[in-house]
Amino acid sequence: QVQLVESGGGLVQPGGSLRLSCAASGSIFSIYTMGWYRQAPGKQRELVADMSNIGSANYADSVKGRFTISRDNAKRTVYLQMSSLKPEDTAVYYCNLFQSGYSYWGQGTQVTVSS
């Protein structure tokens, strides 16, 4: 079993920044992808960014140039640095770990971008 614990969400003004963290524990293998998804009210969950264990990153077009994903393999932690936030970034952000065909999810953390 894998557990994911997220932190760092909150309320921020447009143009501001936030940093999300997600720490993984449990039965984690050496090869896995960690990333962030988000779900806004009335919308489907979508990929924001993910990163493989060798550091290859993918980003949604809507966040390229504004968000940066990073991970610390020793700490089994993934981070999402979000800058130049827009109201349309408002959503619940979920941490994800994918290994050996299985996908694990965190409980979600709310990010609200509003003046």
N, C-alpha and C positions, 0 to 999 in steps of 0.2 A: 504494500500500500504506500501511496505517496501523499504527503500533505503539503499544501502550499499556503503560506501566510503572507498576505499583502499589507502594505502600509503606504501612507503618503498622499492619499486623496484629500480633497477639500474644496473650498470655495476660493476662486481666484478671479481677479478682474481681467478683462480682455487685454491681451498683450503680455500678461504675466507668465510666470513659470511655476512648474511643480515637478517634483521627482517622486516617482513611484518605485517601491521596492517589493520584491517577492522572494521569500526564502523557502527553499524546498527541503524536505526531510523525508526519511523513510527508505524504501527500496528503490534506489536510484542507480541506474547502470552507468557505464562510462560514456555511452553515446546517447545523447538526448537533445532535443530542441526545447528551448524555453522562449516564451513570448508573451505578448499582450494582445488581448482582444477587447473590444468595447461594444456596448449595446445601449443605444439611446431609446427612449420611450417610443414604442410603436415601430421600431426598426429591428432588423435582424442583427445578430451578433456578427461583427466583422473583425478581420485581422487588422491590427494596428502595426505591429512589428514583431518579428521573431529572429532568433539567432541560434545557429547550430553550436555544437560544442567546440568547433574549430574557428568560430568567430564570423561565419558567413551570415550576413543580416539581410532581411527583407523588410520593406516598408510599404505601407499603403501610400498611394500617390498623394492622398490628402494630407499626409503628415511629413512627407519628404522635405528635408531642409529645416524642419521645425522640431522634430522629435529625434532623439538618439537613444538607441537601445545598447545596453552593455551587460556583461555578466562576469561574475567572479566564480569560476568553477570550484575553487577551493572552498568557498562559502556556499556553493550551490544557490547562488542568489542572482537574480536578474533585475536590472534597473531600467526605468524609462524616464529619461530627462525630457520634459515637455516645455517648450519655449514658444513665445509668440502665440499663446493660446487664444482660441476663437470661441465664441458662443457655441458654434457647431461641434466643438470638441466635447461638449457636455454629454456625459454618459457614465454608465457603470463600467469600470475597467476591470477585466478579469485576467489573472495570470494563468498561463497554460504551460504544462510540461508534456511533451510527447516523446514516448520511448517504446520501442518494440511493438508498435501498432496500437498502443493505448494512449489515451489522452486524459490528463488530469487537470482539474480546474480549482482555482482558489474561490473564495467566497465573494469576491468582488469588492471594489472600493469606488465610492462615488467621486467623480470629478465634475464640478460645476463651474462654468466660466460665465460670469455675469457681473455687470456693474451695479 
